[in-house]
Amino acid sequence: MNGYRDLRVALLGCGSVGAQVARLILDHGDELAARIGAHLQLTGIAVRDIDAPRDVELPRELFTTDAEQLVLGADVVVELMGGIEPARSLILRAIEGGADVVTANKALIAAHGPELSEAAEQVGAQLSYEAAVAGAIPIIRPLRESLAGDHVNRVLGIVNGSTNYILDRMDRFGDSAEDAMRVAAELGYLEADPTLDVEGYDAAQKATILARIAFHTEVPVDSVYREGITQVTLAQVEAAKHAGYVIKLLAIAERLTAADGTEGVSARVYPALISRDHPLAAVHGGKNAVFVEAEAAGELMFYGAGAGGIETASAVLGDLVSAARRHVVGGPGIPGSAHADLPILPIGEVTTSYQIMLEVRDEAGVLATIAGILAQHGVSASSVEQSVPEDSQGTAALIIGTHRAREADLAATVDELRDSGAVTAVTSVLRLEGNA
Amino acid sequence: MNGYRDLRVALLGCGSVGAQVARLILDHGDELAARIGAHLQLTGIAVRDIDAPRDVELPRELFTTDAEQLVLGADVVVELMGGIEPARSLILRAIEGGADVVTANKALIAAHGPELSEAAEQVGAQLSYEAAVAGAIPIIRPLRESLAGDHVNRVLGIVNGSTNYILDRMDRFGDSAEDAMRVAAELGYLEADPTLDVEGYDAAQKATILARIAFHTEVPVDSVYREGITQVTLAQVEAAKHAGYVIKLLAIAERLTAADGTEGVSARVYPALISRDHPLAAVHGGKNAVFVEAEAAGELMFYGAGAGGIETASAVLGDLVSAARRHVVGGPGIPGSAHADLPILPIGEVTTSYQIMLEVRDEAGVLATIAGILAQHGVSASSVEQSVPEDSQGTAALIIGTHRAREADLAATVDELRDSGAVTAVTSVLRLEGNA
C-alpha cells in the first residue's frame, strides 16, 4: 500500500475499547500510514468468544481464540483484555518476542507496571499505557516527557468519572447520595458491582501510576491511602457549597517532608473540599482532569473524557502510532508532517453564530425590515431582544442572535443592516465559538 | 559524573527564559543525568553583551559572543534568542552539524517552521518547539503524539496572556478597556509596543503553528484571518455577561467544508463570545488554555501558564531531555524510571487543612473546651462558625476550619473531640486540597 512496509499489530481483546481501536486501524489505514511511514497491518484480534456481540462490525476472519499464537511475530501488541492474567503473561511473551506493547490495563499496570517496564527495558522494547489513566486525556506522556526537565511537587486528579458524576449531581442538582447513585447506575456510569468506583479502588490504581511517573519512585498500590465516597452526605455537599467549596474525589500524589525530616512521597485517595475558584471545581459530570503543580511550570491542568470506548481508543492509537514510528528504521521523528496538505479556506467560508447589537428607529415595520435582510442572506435568527433605553430619542436597542451561517453571508447581512434606513448604528458584532 | 557520558548543550540567548534554562541545567544536573542516562554539559551561552544584567547569576566563563562557533560540535542547540535572524541561520547551521534543536521562538517557527523541519528531517535530527505555543503547557507534543491516531476537528486556544488579562479584568472587575490596558502595562503584561499582543499578531503566529500540527498541512501565517481586541468595549463585555457569555480572544484552527464542498482548513484569530459553561470561560488572568475537539478523543483541554521565564523554561527542558535521550545510544526510552526511589510516607505525615462539623452542647465553656483540644494537638483554627438550629434540643452546630497541620495530629484531635463530653456528634470531617 503506497510502498509502505507493513507493521504487524496484534490486538488482544475486543470490548468497547478494542472494537473501536480495530475500527480506527481499518478505517483510517491510509492516514495512519502517512503519519507513521509504515502501514499498520492488523494481524488478528484475540477474543474468548468469536461469536459474541461487538460494538462495531469487524471482519470475522480477524478473530482468533489463540492469543498466545497471535502475539508471536507481532511488531506491536495492543492489550485491551483487562485483568491481571492472562494479560500479564501475554505481554511478557510479546516483549520477549521483541514486540512493543500498548495497554490500557490500569489494574495490571498498577500491580505489575515496574516488572513489565523492566522486562521491556531489558530488550529495548517500549511499553506504553496512556489510556490506563484518565482515558482520552494525554497525561502519562506529558508527565513523562514534557515535564521531564521539571520537578513535580503535586498531582491532584479527578480520575474516576462515575464518582465525579455522583458528586456533581449532588452539588448541582441537590440529589441525595442514593438518588445520584441510582441515576449514575441507570446511565451506565456504574458497574453492576460499584465497589471499585465508589470505594476508590479504581482511583487508587491511577494514583499509583501517577505517583510512580511523577516521582520516579515505585509506589505499590497497597501503599495508597484510600477513602471512597460512600460516607459523603448531601448535608456535607451543601455545607461545602455554602462555604465556597465543592467536594471531589481526588487521587493525590504529593512530594512531602515527614515530621522527622524524611523527604518522601504520599499517594492517597479521598473525597476532599476544593475551592470553587480552583480549575478542578469546574470539572463536571463524568469528565476527568489532572492538575499538576511543578516547580518550574507552575500549575497545569489536563482535562477531558476519562472513559468511553471511542475516547479511550484515541489514547491507545496515539501510543500505537508512537510505537510504530520507532519501527520505521532511519525514518524521521514525524514523517510527512505536512502530508495532508489541505487547502486553506478564507474567512468567508467559516461558519459560526453571530450576536449583532443594533440601534434602530423605534418605529413600526423596523423589525420586519431587519428580518427581511436576514432572510435574504439565508441567515436565521435564534433570538431577538429589544429594549428602549430611558434616554432614547426615538431609537431602540436590538440584540439579535443568529444560528450558524457562513461568515460571508453574515458579513453581507451586517453590511446591509448598516446601510438600511431602519438601523441608526451597528453597535456590536461578535461571533460565538465553542458551541456544537 | 556517575559514569555518564557528556552531551554537549549550546544555549543561544540569555533572556528571562534562557537564564532559567541555564540555571536548571546547572542546578539539577544529577537529577537530569539520571533521567536521561547522560550528563548535560552546558558548553556555553551565546549573548550579545556578556556584561548585561541577567535574571540569574551564572558562571561568567560560560558566556560568549560567538554563537556560530558555539553551535559547532554541540549535540543539542537550544535557541532562545527570538526574532528571525540570526536565529534561523544558526539553527540551520546546527542541524547541518547534526545537532538536535530546541527552540521557543514562535515568530521563527510560524514563519519558517516547515523549512527548518524539513532540514532536520533530511539529516535525521529533531526540531522541537513545545515552548513556542502556550509557554509551559504541553500542547505541541500531545497534538503531535498523543493524538497521532485521532482526527482533530477544531482547536480553540487562549494563547495570549496579555489580552486574556485585559478582557478578564473588563469582565470580572468592570474595568474600561483603557483602564484594563493601563493595569496590564503596569504589571508588565504588555510590551512597550503592545501591538503584537492587542492586534492579535502573537496569537496568529500560534494559530499557524497549531493549525499546522493539528492538520498536517502547511498554514502560512499571512493566511490567518486576524482581529485584535482594540475594538472590544466594556458595553460589549457587559452585554455578553448579561447573556451568559464571556468575550475571549481565540486562536482557532478548524477543519471545515467550503460552500462548494472543498474540504479545507481555517486558521483565524478574533475576540469571540464563549458560553460561561465552556471550560475556556474559566481561564482567568494571564493564563493560557488550548481546547481540542477530536473525532475519537472528544473534548480535551490543556491549561496553564502561557508565559514567564521559569514556566517557559520547563517546556524547553522537556524538549531538551527528550532530544538528549535520543543520543543515549541503545538506551531504553525512559532510563531509570524508578531512579529517585523516594520512601512512601504514611497518611499520618500528610499535611492538609480540615473542615470539621460538630454537634455540641449549647452551654457555656464548650468553645473553650474545644479550643483547648485543638491547641493540645498543635492544631490551629482558621475559622469557627456556630449556629443553633430551630429544632435544637440544647445543642448547637459548629463548623471549624483549621490551618494546615499533620494528618496524625488532626486525626488525634478529631478522636478526642468525639470522646469529649462537650461534643454530642462529629457530623463531618473533610480535608481541604488544592490550596497553597
Interface residues (C-beta under 8 A of the other chain):
Chain A: Q20 L24 H28 E31 L32 A34 R35 P114 S117 A120 E121 G124 Q126 E130 A136 I137 P138 R141 P142 R144 E145 S146 L147 A148 G149 D150 H151 L156 R212 I213 F215 H216 T217 E218 V219 P220 S223 Y225 T233 A235 Q236 A239 A240 A243 Y245 I247 L250 I252 E254 R255 L256 A258 A259 T262 E263 G264 V265 S266 A267 R268 Y270 P271 A272 L273 I274 S275 H278 P279 L280 A282 F291 A294 A296 A297 G298 E299 L300 M301 F302 Y303 G304 A305 G308 I310 E311 A313 S314 A315 V316 L317 G318 L320 V321 S322 G330 P332 G333 I334 P335 G336 S337 A338 H339 A340 D341 L342 P343 I344 L345 P346 I347 E349 V350 T351 T352 Q355 M357 I399 R406 T427 S428 L430 R431 L432 E433 G434 N435
Chain B: Q20 L24 H28 E31 L32 A34 R35 P114 S117 A120 E121 G124 Q126 E130 A136 I137 P138 R141 P142 R144 E145 S146 L147 A148 G149 D150 H151 L156 R212 I213 F215 H216 T217 E218 V219 P220 S223 Y225 T233 A235 Q236 A239 A240 A243 Y245 I247 L250 I252 E254 R255 L256 A258 A259 T262 E263 G264 V265 S266 A267 R268 Y270 P271 A272 L273 I274 S275 H278 P279 L280 A282 F291 A294 A296 A297 G298 E299 L300 M301 F302 Y303 G304 A305 G308 I310 E311 A313 S314 A315 V316 L317 G318 L320 V321 S322 G330 P332 G333 I334 P335 G336 S337 A338 H339 A340 D341 L342 P343 I344 L345 P346 I347 E349 V350 T351 T352 Q355 M357 I399 R406 T427 S428 L430 R431 L432 E433 G434 N435
